[in-house]
Amino acid sequence: IQDVVGDLRSFAGLDATGCGRLSLTGAVEDILRELTPLLTAQGIVTETDLQGLPELECYPQPLREALGHLIGYAARSLGEGGRLSITGRSDGDAVELLITDNGHGLPAELIGNV
């Protein structure tokens, strides 16, 4: 229950129309927690390496929503026994978030739509 309350408080503090601060590590952890039933049911193994990521000055709500869609799509596309890895690193003013999986990938005819 504490996790749910914490997630709701965190969500309620995000202003969808304004700039604010977002913990990228916290956002990814929240998303994975929300996806736990799916990940568990499909036997998907997750690996994360997000240490040392700074808080971002950004539009938190749209960024978190985009990450949720990206990670959720990867998880739903994997199928039974897949592996989902999320790695982040920071280099000066740049932050990189790498989301990889061992799925089949997109069909060649759809790559141009991405």
N, C-alpha and C positions, 0 to 999 in steps of 0.2 A: 504494500500500500504506500509506503514511503516513496518508492520509485515513481509510482503513478502521480502522487501529489507533487513531487519534485518536477516531473515532466510537465504537468499542467501549469505549475508556477512559471517554469521556464518559458513555456509556450505563450502564456498570457503576457509575459513581459516583452515579447517581440512586437515591434511596431511594423506592420506590413507596409506602411507607406513611407517610413523614415529610415534614415541611416542609424546604425547602432553597432554594438559590439557582439560578436559571435565567437564562442569557443568551438572551433572546428572539431576538436577532439570530442567535446561534449555532444555536439550535434551528431557525429557519426555513432558514438556510443548509444545515444537515444534512439537513433534509427534502427540500429541492430537489435536493441532491446524490444522495440515495437515489432520487429520481424521475427522474434524468437519462435513463435508458434510455427511459422512457415519453415524456418531454418531447421528446427527440430524435426518436424514431420517429414521433411525431405532428406534428413541426414546430412545436411550441408555443414561442412566444417568452415569456420571463419577464422581468419588470422588478421590481426591488426598490429601495426607499428606506427603509432601516432604521437610518440613522445616528443616533447619540445616544440610542438606547434604553437604559434602565438595566437592570441585572440585577434580576430579580424575586424576592421572597421569596414562595414558593408551594409547592405540591405539584408538583414538576417532572415526574414521570413521567406523571400523568394529563393535565397541560396539554400536554406535548409530544405525547402520543398523540392528544389532541383536535385539535391543530393539524395533525398528520400526516393524520388522517382528513379534515379540512376541505380542506386543500390538495390531497391526493390525489384526493378526490372531484371537486374543481373541475377538476383536470388530466384525469382520465379522462372527464369529461363534455364537455370542449371539442371533441374531434375534431380533424381535420386543420387545421393552421395557426392555431390559436387564440392568444389573448394572455392571459397571467395576470400580474396586477400585485399586489404585496404592499408596502404602505406602512405604516410605523409612526411614531408620534409620542408624545412624552411631554409632559405638562402637569402639573407639580407631582406629586401622588401618583397621577395617572391615566395609564394607558398605553392607547393605541388602536392596534389592528392592523386594517387594512382590506385585505381580500382581494377583488379584483374580477377579472372575466374578461369576455370578449365572447361567451360562450355564449348559448344560447337561454333559459336560466333554467328554473325549475321550473314544471310545469303548474299552473294555478290551483287545481285540486282537491287538490294536495299542499301548498300553502303553509300551510294550517292545521296540518299535521303537523310543521312545522319549529319 
